[in-house]
Amino acid sequence: MGFDAVQISPAQKSKHGHEWWARYQPQDYGKIEGLGSWEELKELCRRADELKLRVIGDVVFNHMLVVGSCHEWRQAQANPARLKQLQERLVRETSMRLEDFQWPWFEMSGEHWDNENRYEGWGSGEWSELRYCERVVAAQQKHLRLLLDAGDWRQIPGVRGIRFDAVKHLRPAHLEEHLQLLRKEKVFAYGEVLSVDETMHQEYMALSCPSTDFPLTVFMYRALSEAGQEVFGAVAVSVRALWREGVSGAAARVAKATGEESTSR
């Protein structure tokens, strides 16, 4: 078929809606719901096995449902009654407790996307950031088990690969707990690190969790969309460097050489 795996959208119960981003707003990690039921996921795994394909699941573990705009949360910081209303809405619309989320609230934007605050901040001031604690890990591993068990190991495997969405906003220690489970089950895993900071990629790859090669993506986009001898000269440098340094190292080096500023999610 030309490929040996298929990756599915996040399977947990999420915000109702047909928009792609609705799947990235989890409500309950303990339920397979939205694009299909758990029984339908099992059928997908069965059919994939017949075609000799591996199923990769996408998981969203750094945040849950958006229940208020950044403007609402910002105003609530000076209004205890309004803050309580938003927090009650958050607990009502998700399966987690209030203490499972990151407090105090602060808007993660600009420089905070790539610095040490990326673990605590609420993305764009809206993402309901989860904190690293025993209850959160347990709820998320329950979801991983649902994915892994969507099959009959006597004959049919369940989900056998995991993609961690927005993994750079998870503490490495948090991710490592999930990777330990997956290693025991011999499940492949990789993470989405949307940054051109090579050090940040290495931080997660050191856990034996490959990262998406966003530096190369950024570089190729610029090379193909911007005119000028300098850019196309850099392409030639990059192609030669790929053989010597590997994709991530070459992309980061060439981006630095051409004076391009880092961008982040």
N, C-alpha and C positions, 0 to 999 in steps of 0.2 A: 504493500500500500504506500510505501515511501515514508512511513512514520511508524513508530512503535508505541506511542502513548497519546492519550487525550487528557486534557486538563479541563475540569469542570468548574463552574462558578461556585462561590461560597454556598454551602448547602444548608447552613443553619437557618432557623426562623429569623427573618429580617424585616425591615421596614416594608410595608406593603407598597407595591408599585412596579411598573414595568420598566423603569429606567435602570440602566446597568448599575448605577451607583447605589440603588436601593439594596442590592445584595451585599454591599459593603457597610451596612448599618445593622449589625447583629442585635437581636432582641433576646434570643434564648439559645444558648449553645447545646442545650439538652434535647432540642427538637430538630429533625430534618424536615424542612418545610419551606415552600416558596416556589421553587421550580419543579418540585416533585417530592414524594414521600420517601421514607426510608425503604419501603418495599420496592419502589421504583428505582431507587439507587442500587439496590441489590440486583434488580433486573438489568440495569445498565452494566454493572460489573460482570454479570453472567454473559451478556452479549459481547462485551469487550474481550472476555477470556476466549470466547469462541473465535474471535478475530485475531487472537494473540496480541492484544493491546493492553497496556498498563493504564490504569486510571489514576490521575493525579488530582487531589483535592486542594482547593484554595481555602485558606483559613485566615480570618480577620481577628487577631487576638490583642491588638494594642488599644482598641476603642470599641464602643458599642454605638447605640442609636443616638442620632442628633435630636434633641428635644427642644432646643432653643437656639436662636441666632447668636452670633458673637455680641451683637448690640444688646440683646436681652441679658446675657450673662454679665456683660460689663456693667450695665445699669444695676443689676442685682447685687453687685459687690457692695454697694452703698445702701441697699434696701433689704434688710434681713427678712422681711415678710415675703418679698418677691423671690429672694434666693431660696427660701424654704419651699415655695410653690414649684420652682424649677426642679429642685432636688426631689420633691415628692413625685413629680411627673416622671423623672428619670427612673425612680424605683418602680413606679407603677407600670411603666412601659418596657422594662427589662426584667430579667430573671435574677438580677444581682441586688445586693444590699447597698445602702448608701456608702458604707465604709469600704466597699470594694473599688470605689472610684478615687481618682487622684484629687486631693484637696490640699491647699486652697486652689481654686480655679485661677489659671492665667492663660492668656492668649499666646499660643505658639505660632509665631509668624516671623517673617524676616530672618534675622540672624539666628533665631532660636531653632529653626528647622534643622540645622546641622551641628549645633553645639550641645553641651551637656544637658541643657534644659529640654532637649527633645524627648526625654523619658517622662517628664512630668507635665509638660504643657498640653493643653487641649488644642489640637490642630485647627487652625483658622478660628480658634476661639469657640468651636462648635463640637468637635469630636469629644465624646464622653470618655475621657481617658481612664483606662483601668490601671490600678496599681499592681505591683508585684507582691502578691501575698498568697497564702496557702489556699484560700477559698477560690481565688481567681484561677490559679493553676489547676485545681481539682475540676472546676467547671469546664475549663478548656480541654483538659485531658479526657473528660467524659465525651466531649464532641469528637476528639481524635479517635476514641474507641468506637464510636458509632460509624465513623468512616472506615476504619480498618476492619470492622466486623461485618461490613456490608457484603458478605459472601459466606461461603461454606468452605472452611479451610481443608476439608477432606477432598474437595474437588475444585472449588471456585474461590479465587482470592477476592478480597474486597479492595478498597482503595490502597494502592501500594506506592504512592508518592504524595508528598505534601509540599505545597508552596505557602510560605509565610508572607502575607501581605504586609507592606509597610514595616518590615522587620527592623529597620534602623530605629524605630521608636519603641522597640522592646529592649529592656536591659539584657545584655548577654547572658546573665545568670538566669533570667526568666526563660529565655529561649533554650538554654542548655537543659533545663528540666524537661522540656518537651522533646528535645533531641535524644535524651537518654531513653525515653520511652520508645521512640521510633527506631533507635539503633537495636534495641532488644527484639523488635519485630522485623528487623532487616528492611525498613522502609526508607526509600530515598527522600531527601528533603532539600529544599533550597529556599533562599529568601530574597525578597525584593528590597534592594538597597538603592533607592533613587537619590543618588548623590554622585558628584564627580570627585569626591574626596576619597582618594585611594586608601588612605589610612582607615577610613570608616568601613570600606569593603573588607579590608584585612581583619578588622575587629571581629567580624562575623565568620569569615572564612577560616579563622583560627579555630573555630568550633567545629570544623569540618562541615560547614553549611555553605555551599557555593552561593554566590550572589549574582543577581542579574547584572549584566555588564552595561550599566547605564552610562559610564564614561564613553564607551565606544559609540553608543547610541547618540549621545549629544554631539560627539565629534563628527560622525558621519552625516548627521542632519545639517550641521553647519557647513561641512565640506560640500554638500550637494545643493544647498540653498543659497550660499553666499558666493558672489563672483569675486575674482581677484587672483592674481598670480600667487600671492602669499598663501592663500588657503589651499589652492591646488598643489602648490609645492609641498605643503605640510602633508597632504594625502600620500605623496610619494614617500616622504620620510616615514609616515606611519606604516605603510605596507612593508617597508624594509624592516622596521622595528618590530612588527608583529612576529616575525620569525625568530627574532633574538630574545625578546622580552616577554612575549605573551600579550594577549589582548588588553587586559586592564592596565598593565604597566605602560604599554605603548601609547594607549589613548590618553592616559594622564600626563605622560611626558610631552606629547605633541601639543595637547591643550595648553600646557604651561609655556611651551616654546613659542606658540603663536599669540600669547598674551591674552587668551580668552579667560574671562572670569568664571569661577565656579558657579554653577546653578544648582538648585535643590528643589525637592518637591515642595 
